[in-house]
């Protein structure tokens, strides 16, 4: 996931205006602005600087944390996202409300830029395998202590990565 700037552009089309939203990498933003200024019928009506495609602070941290979990191999299988959804619904992640349906969680993951989003069936099936609330989960599909620990550790690592992303933000602003 790259840092980017989002532009809302209007173009004239036979007397009517169309709004177009573009997301471009930061290094291309100035080029796009110069290009838009050269077309008299077009104007930039808003500009949004963003580190993660217009995401608010919590969602930026979540996108960063998920990226970390994928990079370090904590999320091994697509169904591992289910444990994250269940933990969020259990209130284990401060700053995020729950998801009423697997589809809403899938949409959230897509919004964060997750490339390989699990299916609704995968999320629903695995969701029903969890008994109890985090961190006291039990799973009806396994009694293997290592697998149970692995699933719970996904959430421990997520919480840790979220906290690290929170700490990094002020450091980055101080450097600028």
C-alpha positions in Angstrom: 0.0 0.0 0.0 1.5 3.3 -1.1 1.1 6.8 0.1 -1.2 8.7 -2.2 -3.1 11.9 -2.9 -6.7 11.9 -4.0 -8.1 14.5 -6.4 -11.7 15.3 -7.3 -11.7 16.6 -10.9 -14.5 18.1 -12.9 -14.4 18.0 -16.7 -16.7 19.7 -19.1 -18.7 17.5 -21.4 -21.1 19.4 -23.6 -22.3 21.8 -20.9 -22.5 19.3 -18.1 -19.8 18.5 -15.5 -18.7 15.1 -14.4 -16.9 14.4 -11.2 -13.9 12.1 -11.4 -11.9 11.0 -8.3 -8.3 9.9 -8.9 -5.9 8.2 -6.5 -2.3 8.8 -7.5 1.0 8.1 -5.8 2.5 11.1 -4.0 5.3 11.4 -6.5 2.8 11.8 -9.3 0.5 14.2 -7.6 2.2 17.4 -8.7 2.4 16.1 -12.3 -1.4 15.4 -12.3 -2.1 18.9 -10.9 0.0 20.5 -13.6 -1.8 18.5 -16.2 -5.2 19.5 -14.9 -4.3 23.2 -14.8 -3.4 23.1 -18.5 -7.0 22.2 -19.5 -9.2 25.3 -19.1 -12.4 23.3 -18.9 -11.1 21.3 -16.0 -10.5 22.3 -12.4 -9.4 20.5 -9.2 -12.2 21.1 -6.8 -10.6 19.2 -3.8 -7.4 17.6 -2.9 -6.9 15.1 -0.1 -3.5 14.1 1.1 -3.5 10.6 2.6 -1.1 8.0 3.7 -3.5 5.1 3.0 -6.0 6.0 0.4 -8.1 8.3 2.5 -8.3 6.1 5.5 -8.7 7.6 9.0 -6.1 7.1 11.6 -7.5 3.8 13.0 -8.0 2.3 9.6 -4.6 3.4 8.5 -3.1 1.6 11.5 -5.2 -1.5 10.7 -4.0 -1.5 7.1 -0.4 -1.2 8.3 -0.9 -4.0 11.0 -2.5 -6.4 8.5 0.4 -5.7 6.1 2.8 -6.6 8.9 0.9 -9.8 9.7 1.0 -10.9 6.1 4.7 -10.1 5.8 5.7 -12.0 8.9 3.5 -15.0 8.0 1.1 -14.8 10.9 -1.8 -14.8 8.5 -1.2 -18.1 6.7 -4.6 -19.0 5.4 -7.5 -16.9 4.0 -9.7 -18.1 6.9 -7.3 -16.5 9.4 -9.1 -13.2 8.7 -12.1 -14.8 10.5 -10.2 -14.7 13.8 -9.7 -11.0 13.3 -13.4 -10.4 12.5 -14.4 -12.4 15.6 -11.9 -10.5 17.8 -13.2 -7.1 16.5 -16.8 -8.3 17.2 -15.6 -9.4 20.7 -14.3 -5.8 21.4 -10.7 -7.0 21.6 -9.6 -4.2 19.2 -10.0 -0.8 20.7 -11.4 1.8 18.2 -13.3 -0.6 16.0 -16.9 -1.6 16.2 -18.2 -4.9 15.2 -19.3 -6.2 11.8 -22.9 -7.3 11.4 -22.1 -9.6 8.5 -19.2 -11.3 6.8 -19.9 -9.1 3.7 -19.3 -5.9 5.7 -16.0 -7.3 7.0 -15.1 -8.3 3.4 -15.9 -4.8 2.2 -13.8 -3.4 5.1 -10.8 -5.5 4.1 -11.1 -4.4 0.5 -11.3 -0.7 1.7 -8.0 -1.3 3.6 -6.4 -2.7 0.4 -6.3 -6.4 1.3 -5.7 -8.2 -2.0 -6.9 -11.7 -1.2 -10.1 -11.2 0.7 -11.7 -14.4 2.1 -15.2 -15.4 0.8 -18.4 -14.9 2.7 -18.7 -18.7 3.0 -15.2 -19.0 4.5 -15.9 -16.3 7.0 -19.3 -17.6 8.0 -18.1 -21.2 8.3 -15.1 -20.3 10.5 -17.0 -17.8 12.5 -19.3 -20.6 13.7 -16.3 -22.6 14.9 -15.4 -20.1 17.6 -16.9 -20.5 21.1 -16.5 -17.9 23.8 -14.8 -14.5 23.7 -11.3 -13.5 23.0 -8.8 -14.4 24.6 -10.7 -17.4 26.0 -11.7 -18.9 22.6 -12.4 -22.5 22.1 -12.7 -24.0 18.6 -15.0 -26.8 17.6 -12.9 -27.8 14.6 -9.6 -28.5 16.5 -8.3 -29.5 19.8 -4.6 -29.1 18.7 -3.0 -26.8 21.3 -0.6 -25.4 18.7 -3.3 -24.5 16.2 -5.4 -22.9 19.0 -2.3 -20.9 20.1 -1.6 -19.9 16.5 -5.1 -18.5 16.0 -5.0 -16.6 19.2 -1.5 -15.3 18.4 -2.8 -13.7 15.2 -4.8 -11.4 17.4 -1.9 -10.8 19.8 0.3 -9.9 16.9 -2.4 -7.7 15.4 -2.8 -5.8 18.6 0.9 -5.4 18.9 1.2 -4.2 15.2 -1.7 -1.8 15.8 0.2 -0.3 18.8 3.4 0.0 16.8 1.6 1.7 14.0 0.2 4.2 16.5 3.7 4.9 17.9 5.3 5.3 14.4 2.8 8.1 13.4 4.1 10.8 15.8 7.7 9.8 15.0 7.1 10.3 11.2 5.5 13.7 11.8 8.4 14.8 14.0 10.8 13.9 11.2 9.0 16.1 8.7 
